């Protein structure tokens, strides 16, 4: 059907975009030769996900580029812009935690995600830490052992950390530079893999606490020492030049690709990342795309070592680092280790992944067949919550191809005075889809409301006014509040057998939207109850109330805070008033 259009596609590099019957871009790719690549979709037989994608292609467009590198950059930008459903398979939203050492204006440590780090001369990153718990525990230990700055801001008085010997009082005192430099050297040495000084410091404190009969503190530090040993044993020394490198191993089988990245930092193998997915298009292109996407969200090391199938020239240009394939030696051995891990991960997890994928895909297809919606891709599910007649809210969760798309979730605080499901549903449906029309964002093929006739009619009325032909169904529940049928817009019931994949699919969606909405409701109720209490305290106005909530988060945390901690937010005389008020409230509660 594309014969004439295909004949006009040039033999040049570029990016191509595949579209479905509604003109929506479902896949973006790149090619060294656009004519050959685009034609390959229609002149040969495909299997698996590729076959499914090709069956949905009703049109295509392309952008000619001056080089393969430019084509890759165009591809990345278009995927970001349109988020095509067949490109999401090889994306990875996870960024790993790092330990960030900040030298100026005062030395301190914090846990950071790479995306949130501002590159400056006085900041240093250590990681990534595949285990976030390990990163937090290391930071907590170093903060206990060394008097780094721990509080936020610059208080005008010495805080609690100074009085217990865990801070030098940077905000108030002038600290000799040599004292800071000595401490910094030991902290950075530990983060680079040398634990000698830290071990000595821990042993010194263990002996001090033991001599003073404080066995509880001594045991805490003994456990920390054991943990350092465990980390040291796990981190195998593999290279002695202390260059940060990643080794990317790939294994392919049965239309799936398994990718393992080994992280080597300061000569030590500190952890790995594994990812398995189906292959939709050209394998090499998809691996290149996965690697580039991964390093958009994680630190780019000095070297990335890859196999022969990876386009090292393009990735070196895009990532601004050395990407290459070793021919022999230790680096070649480590690359083989990464490839072997990719294979082992695939063999271990493949059956579970395949079963889950088949179950999810079949459930989504089954729902499409039951409702006569071909190519069901996106489902928007809504739930309302107005417990006790207050804090009316609604939540929307999104499932794409049977899987939750958490980036698309939305929360709605209802503004209407009329507090009922009908008007709540009308407001949220109007806000969601009127905005989608204005911003020209993706629309679903199906809307599910967690209710019956009332909510279906409310949603349908708004969609009719917006001239949107989107199908709406409701969930009917049995006496145990479990979904047992779908209700169509004509109020026809469609039974859902309890032993079917469709039943579990609908239950999963229902549970997800309910959890999301209730959590939002609880957050609002909690914030309002705290605000209401603090409004009754003399000396606490909107500004101070906001700062207290921002700093402590709850009444319980405010109660537990020391006077020194509260003094960073409110004056001493107001602290006294606040303490008296909270005590009075507690006494009233106890009397009840």
C-alpha positions in Angstrom: 0.0 0.0 0.0 3.0 2.3 0.4 4.7 1.3 -2.9 4.6 4.7 -4.5 5.5 6.6 -1.3 8.4 4.1 -0.6 9.8 4.7 -4.1 10.4 8.4 -3.1 12.3 7.7 0.1 15.9 8.7 -0.5 19.0 6.6 0.1 20.2 9.1 2.8 20.6 9.1 6.6 17.7 10.3 8.7 14.9 9.6 11.2 11.6 8.0 10.3 8.3 8.0 12.1 5.6 5.3 11.9 2.0 6.4 12.4 -1.3 4.5 13.2 -4.7 5.0 11.7 -5.3 8.1 13.9 -2.0 9.8 12.7 -0.4 9.1 16.1 3.4 8.4 16.0 3.8 4.8 17.4 7.5 4.4 16.6 10.6 6.5 15.8 13.7 5.1 14.3 17.0 6.2 12.6 18.8 4.8 9.6 22.0 5.2 7.7 19.9 4.5 4.6 16.2 5.6 5.0 15.1 3.9 1.8 16.4 0.5 2.8 15.3 0.7 6.4 11.7 1.9 5.9 11.2 -0.5 3.0 12.3 -3.4 5.2 9.1 -3.0 7.3 6.9 -3.8 4.3 8.8 -6.2 2.1 9.6 -9.0 4.5 7.9 -11.2 7.2 8.2 -10.1 10.9 7.5 -11.8 14.2 6.7 -10.8 17.8 6.4 -7.1 18.7 7.7 -6.0 15.3 4.9 -7.9 13.6 2.3 -6.3 15.9 3.8 -2.8 15.3 3.8 -3.3 11.5 0.1 -4.3 11.6 -0.7 -0.9 13.1 1.3 1.2 10.6 -1.0 3.2 8.3 1.5 5.9 7.3 5.0 7.1 7.8 7.1 10.3 7.6 10.8 10.9 7.7 13.4 13.7 8.2 16.6 13.6 6.2 19.8 14.3 8.2 23.3 15.2 7.1 24.9 12.3 9.0 24.0 9.2 11.0 24.9 11.1 14.2 22.5 13.9 13.4 19.8 11.2 12.6 20.4 9.7 16.1 20.0 13.1 17.7 16.8 13.7 15.8 15.5 10.3 16.9 16.3 11.0 20.6 14.5 14.4 20.4 11.4 13.0 18.6 11.1 10.1 21.1 11.2 12.6 24.0 8.6 14.7 22.2 6.1 12.0 21.2 6.9 9.1 23.6 5.8 6.5 21.0 4.4 3.3 22.5 6.8 1.0 20.7 9.9 3.0 21.8 9.1 2.8 25.5 10.3 -0.8 25.6 14.0 0.2 25.9 13.6 3.2 28.1 14.7 3.2 31.7 13.4 5.7 34.2 15.7 4.7 37.0 18.5 7.0 38.0 20.9 5.7 40.7 21.8 7.5 43.9 25.2 9.1 44.3 27.0 10.4 47.4 27.7 14.1 46.7 30.5 15.8 48.6 30.1 19.6 48.7 33.2 21.6 49.7 31.9 25.2 49.6 30.7 27.1 51.4 31.0 24.4 54.1 31.9 20.7 53.8 28.9 18.4 53.8 27.7 15.1 52.4 24.3 14.3 50.9 22.5 11.6 48.8 21.8 12.9 45.3 20.3 11.7 42.0 22.5 12.5 39.1 19.7 14.5 37.4 19.5 16.8 40.4 23.2 17.6 40.6 24.6 20.9 39.5 28.1 20.5 38.2 30.4 22.9 40.0 34.1 22.8 41.0 33.4 22.5 44.7 31.2 19.4 44.2 32.2 15.8 43.8 30.2 12.7 43.0 30.8 9.1 44.2 28.8 6.2 42.8 26.5 5.1 41.4 25.2 3.0 44.3 22.8 0.4 42.9 21.8 -0.1 46.6 20.3 3.1 47.9 20.4 1.8 51.5 24.1 1.4 51.2 24.6 5.0 50.1 22.4 6.3 53.0 24.2 4.2 55.5 27.6 5.4 54.4 26.6 9.0 54.6 25.1 8.5 58.1 28.3 6.8 59.3 30.6 9.5 57.9 28.4 12.2 59.5 28.7 10.5 62.8 32.5 10.1 62.6 33.3 13.5 61.1 32.1 17.0 62.1 30.7 17.9 58.7 27.9 20.5 58.4 24.5 18.7 58.8 21.9 21.4 59.2 20.3 23.4 56.3 20.7 27.1 56.0 22.9 29.3 58.2 21.5 29.6 61.7 22.8 32.5 63.7 23.3 30.4 66.8 25.2 27.1 67.4 22.9 24.2 66.9 22.5 20.8 68.6 25.0 19.1 66.3 27.8 21.4 67.5 27.0 20.7 71.2 27.2 16.9 70.7 30.5 17.2 68.8 29.1 16.4 65.3 29.7 19.8 63.7 32.4 22.4 64.0 29.9 25.3 64.1 30.6 26.5 60.6 27.7 29.0 60.6 29.0 30.9 63.6 32.7 30.1 64.0 35.8 30.7 61.8 37.2 27.2 61.3 40.9 26.9 60.4 41.3 25.8 56.8 43.9 23.1 57.7 41.4 21.4 60.0 38.8 21.2 57.2 41.4 20.0 54.7 42.5 17.1 57.0 38.9 16.0 57.6 38.2 16.3 53.8 41.2 14.1 52.9 40.0 11.3 55.1 36.4 11.4 54.0 37.3 11.5 50.3 39.9 8.7 50.8 37.1 6.5 52.2 34.7 7.3 49.3 37.5 6.4 46.9 37.9 3.0 48.4 40.5 3.4 51.1 38.8 2.5 54.5 42.0 2.5 56.7 41.4 5.9 58.4 37.7 5.3 58.9 38.3 1.9 60.4 40.9 3.4 62.8 38.4 6.1 63.8 35.6 3.6 64.4 37.9 1.3 66.5 39.0 4.3 68.5 35.3 5.3 69.3 34.4 1.7 70.1 37.2 1.5 72.7 36.1 4.9 74.1 32.5 3.8 74.5 33.5 0.4 76.0 35.8 2.1 78.5 32.9 4.3 79.6 30.5 1.3 79.8 28.4 2.6 76.9 28.1 -0.8 75.3 25.0 0.1 73.2 27.0 2.8 71.3 30.0 0.5 71.0 27.8 -2.3 69.5 26.3 0.2 67.0 29.7 1.1 65.8 30.8 -2.5 65.8 27.9 -3.3 63.4 29.0 -0.4 61.2 32.5 -1.8 61.1 31.1 -5.2 60.0 29.1 -3.5 57.3 32.2 -1.8 55.9 33.8 -5.3 55.7 30.8 -6.7 53.9 30.9 -3.8 51.3 34.7 -4.3 50.9 34.3 -8.0 50.2 31.6 -7.3 47.7 33.6 -4.7 45.8 36.2 -6.7 43.9 39.4 -4.9 42.8 39.5 -5.4 39.0 41.8 -2.6 37.7 44.6 -0.6 39.3 44.5 2.7 37.4 41.5 4.1 39.3 39.7 5.2 36.2 35.8 5.2 36.3 34.5 2.8 33.7 31.3 1.0 32.7 31.2 -2.3 30.9 28.1 -3.0 28.8 27.3 -6.6 28.1 24.6 -7.7 25.7 22.9 -11.1 25.2 20.1 -11.7 22.7 17.8 -14.7 22.3 14.2 -15.4 21.0 13.5 -11.8 20.1 14.6 -10.5 23.5 17.7 -8.5 24.5 19.3 -8.6 28.0 21.7 -5.8 28.9 24.0 -5.7 31.9 26.1 -2.7 32.9 29.0 -3.3 35.4 30.0 -0.2 37.3 33.8 0.1 38.0 34.8 3.0 40.2 38.3 3.7 41.5 39.3 0.3 40.3 36.6 -1.6 42.2 33.5 -3.3 40.8 30.8 -1.7 42.9 27.6 -3.0 41.3 25.6 -3.7 38.2 22.4 -2.8 36.4 20.3 -5.4 34.5 17.6 -4.8 31.9 15.6 -7.3 29.7 13.1 -6.3 27.0 11.7 -7.4 23.7 13.3 -6.2 20.4 10.9 -4.2 18.3 13.2 -3.0 15.5 16.9 -3.2 14.5 18.8 -4.7 17.5 21.9 -2.6 17.2 19.9 0.7 17.0 17.9 -0.2 20.0 21.0 -1.1 22.1 22.5 2.3 21.0 19.3 4.0 22.1 19.2 2.3 25.5 22.8 3.2 26.3 22.3 6.9 25.3 19.1 7.1 27.3 20.7 5.5 30.3 23.5 8.0 30.5 21.1 10.9 30.1 20.0 10.1 33.6 23.2 8.7 35.1 26.8 9.9 35.4 28.9 9.4 32.2 32.2 7.7 33.2 35.5 8.4 31.6 35.2 5.1 29.5 32.4 2.9 28.4 33.4 -0.5 27.1 31.0 -2.2 24.8 30.8 -5.2 22.3 31.3 -5.2 18.6 27.6 -4.6 17.8 27.5 -1.1 19.3 28.1 2.0 17.3 31.1 3.4 19.3 31.6 6.4 17.1 28.1 7.8 17.4 27.9 7.1 21.2 31.3 8.8 21.8 30.0 11.9 20.0 26.7 11.9 21.9 28.0 11.1 25.4 31.2 13.1 25.0 33.3 10.3 26.4 35.4 7.4 25.2 33.3 4.5 24.0 35.3 1.5 22.6 35.6 -2.2 22.2 38.8 -3.8 23.7 40.6 -6.5 21.8 42.4 -8.2 24.7 43.5 -7.9 28.3 41.7 -7.2 31.5 39.1 -4.9 29.9 38.2 -7.7 27.4 37.8 -10.1 30.3 35.5 -7.7 32.2 33.4 -7.1 29.0 33.0 -10.9 28.8 31.9 -10.9 32.5 29.3 -8.3 31.7 28.1 -10.4 28.7 28.0 -13.6 30.8 25.9 -11.7 33.5 23.5 -10.5 30.7 23.1 -14.2 29.6 22.6 -15.5 33.2 20.1 -12.7 34.0 18.1 -13.6 30.8 18.1 -17.4 31.6 17.1 -16.7 35.2 14.3 -14.2 34.6 13.1 -15.0 31.0 10.2 -17.3 31.8 8.8 -15.0 34.5 9.1 -12.0 32.2 7.5 -13.8 29.2 4.6 -15.1 31.3 3.9 -11.7 32.8 4.2 -10.0 29.4 1.9 -12.5 27.8 -0.6 -12.2 30.6 -0.6 -8.4 30.5 -0.8 -8.3 26.7 -3.6 -10.9 26.5 -5.6 -9.1 29.3 -5.4 -5.8 27.4 -6.3 -7.5 24.1 -9.2 -9.3 25.8 -10.6 -6.0 27.2 -10.3 -4.5 23.7 -12.2 -7.5 22.2 -14.9 -7.4 24.9 -15.6 -3.7 24.3 -14.9 -3.9 20.5 -12.0 -1.5 20.6 -9.3 -2.6 18.1 -5.7 -1.7 19.0 -6.5 -0.7 22.6 -3.5 1.2 23.7 -4.1 3.8 26.4 -6.7 3.6 29.2 -7.4 6.5 31.6 -8.9 5.3 35.0 -10.6 7.7 37.4 -11.5 7.5 41.1 -13.1 10.1 43.4 -12.6 10.4 47.1 -14.6 12.7 49.4 -14.4 11.0 52.9 -16.4 12.8 55.6 -17.7 15.3 53.0 -14.4 17.2 52.9 -11.3 17.4 50.8 -13.0 16.2 47.6 -10.3 14.9 45.2 -10.0 12.8 42.2 -7.1 10.7 40.8 -6.3 9.5 37.3 -4.0 6.6 36.6 -3.0 5.5 33.1 -2.3 2.1 31.7 -0.5 1.8 28.3 -0.5 -1.6 26.6 -1.6 -3.1 29.9 1.2 -1.5 32.0 0.9 1.4 34.4 2.4 4.6 33.0 3.2 6.5 36.2 4.5 9.6 34.5 1.0 10.1 33.2 -0.8 9.9 36.6 -2.6 13.1 37.7 -4.2 14.5 40.9 -7.2 16.8 41.0 -8.4 18.9 43.9 -12.0 19.5 43.3 -13.1 23.2 43.3 -16.9 22.9 43.0 -19.1 23.6 46.0 -21.4 20.7 45.1 -19.9 17.7 46.8 -21.2 14.6 45.0 -19.8 12.0 42.6 -21.7 13.4 39.6 -20.4 16.9 39.7 -16.9 15.8 40.9 -16.7 13.5 37.8 -17.9 16.3 35.5 -15.3 18.7 36.8 -12.3 16.3 36.6 -13.3 14.9 33.1 -13.7 18.5 31.8 -10.3 19.6 33.3 -8.5 16.6 32.0 -9.7 16.5 28.4 -10.2 20.2 27.8 -6.5 20.7 28.6 -5.6 17.7 26.4 -7.4 19.4 23.5 -5.6 22.7 24.1 -2.2 21.1 24.5 -2.8 18.5 21.9 -1.6 15.7 24.1 -2.5 12.0 23.7 -6.1 10.9 24.2 -7.1 7.4 25.4 -9.2 4.9 23.5 -11.0 4.0 26.8 -12.0 5.8 30.0 -12.8 3.7 33.1 -14.7 5.3 36.0 -14.7 3.5 39.3 -18.5 3.7 39.6 -21.8 3.0 37.9 -24.5 4.8 36.0 -24.1 8.2 37.7 -20.4 8.6 36.9 -20.7 7.2 33.4 -23.5 9.7 32.6 -21.4 12.6 34.0 -18.3 11.6 32.0 -20.3 11.0 28.8 -22.0 14.4 29.0 -18.7 16.3 29.3 -17.2 14.3 26.4 -20.2 15.0 24.2 -19.8 18.7 24.9 -16.1 18.5 24.0 -17.0 16.5 20.9 -14.7 13.6 21.9 -15.7 10.1 20.8 -13.9 8.3 23.7 -15.5 5.1 25.0 -16.5 5.2 28.7 -17.2 2.2 30.9 -17.8 1.8 34.7 -16.9 -0.9 37.1 -19.7 -2.7 38.9 -18.8 -4.4 42.2 -20.3 -7.2 44.2 -21.2 -7.3 47.9 -17.5 -7.8 48.7 -16.5 -4.6 46.7 -14.9 -6.8 44.0 -15.4 -6.0 40.3 -17.7 -8.5 38.7 -18.9 -6.6 35.6 -18.3 -3.7 33.3 -21.1 -1.3 32.6 -21.3 0.3 29.1 -22.7 3.8 28.3 -26.0 2.2 27.4 -26.0 0.6 30.9 -25.5 -2.9 29.5 -23.7 -5.2 32.0 -20.7 -7.2 30.6 -19.9 -10.0 33.1 -16.3 -10.6 34.0 -15.5 -14.2 35.2 -13.5 -14.2 38.5 -11.0 -16.7 37.2 -10.2 -14.8 34.0 -7.1 -12.7 33.2 -9.4 -9.8 32.5 -10.8 -9.9 36.1 -7.3 -9.6 37.5 -6.4 -6.9 35.0 -9.4 -4.8 36.0 -8.8 -5.4 39.7 -5.2 -4.3 39.3 -6.3 -1.1 37.6 -9.0 -0.5 40.2 -6.6 -1.1 43.1 -4.0 1.2 41.6 -6.3 4.2 41.0 -7.9 3.7 44.5 -4.5 3.6 46.2 -3.3 6.7 44.3 -6.4 8.8 45.0 -6.6 7.8 48.7 -3.0 8.6 49.3 -3.5 12.1 47.8 -6.6 12.5 50.0 -4.8 11.5 53.1 -2.0 14.0 52.3 -4.4 16.9 52.0 -6.3 16.0 55.1 -3.1 15.7 57.1 -1.8 19.0 55.9 -5.1 20.7 56.7 -5.3 19.3 60.2 -1.8 20.5 60.9 -2.6 23.9 59.5 -5.8 24.1 61.6 -3.9 23.3 64.8 -1.0 25.7 64.1 -3.4 28.6 63.3 -4.5 28.6 66.9 -1.0 29.2 68.3 -0.3 32.9 69.1 2.8 34.1 67.2 2.5 31.6 64.3 1.2 33.3 61.2 1.0 31.9 57.6 4.7 32.4 57.0 5.9 30.7 60.1 3.3 27.9 59.8 4.5 27.2 56.2 8.1 27.1 57.4 7.3 24.7 60.3 5.4 22.4 57.9 8.2 22.5 55.4 10.9 21.7 58.0 9.1 19.1 60.2 6.2 17.8 58.1 3.9 16.7 61.0 2.7 17.7 64.5 4.5 14.6 65.9 7.8 15.7 64.4 7.3 19.2 65.8 6.6 17.8 69.3 9.8 15.7 69.0 12.0 18.6 67.8 14.4 20.1 70.3 14.3 23.8 71.2 17.5 24.3 69.1 15.8 22.8 66.0 12.6 24.8 66.5 14.7 28.0 67.0 15.8 27.8 63.4 12.2 28.5 62.4 10.4 30.4 65.2 11.6 32.8 68.0 12.2 31.4 71.5 9.1 33.1 73.1 6.9 31.4 70.4 8.5 28.1 71.1 7.3 28.4 74.7 3.8 29.2 73.5 3.8 26.3 71.0 5.0 23.8 73.7 2.2 25.0 76.1 -0.4 24.7 73.3 0.7 21.2 72.3 0.8 20.0 75.9 -2.7 21.3 76.4 -3.9 19.5 73.3 -2.3 16.3 74.5 -3.9 16.6 78.0 -7.3 17.0 76.4 -6.7 14.0 74.2 -5.6 11.9 77.3 -8.7 13.0 79.2 -10.9 11.6 76.4 
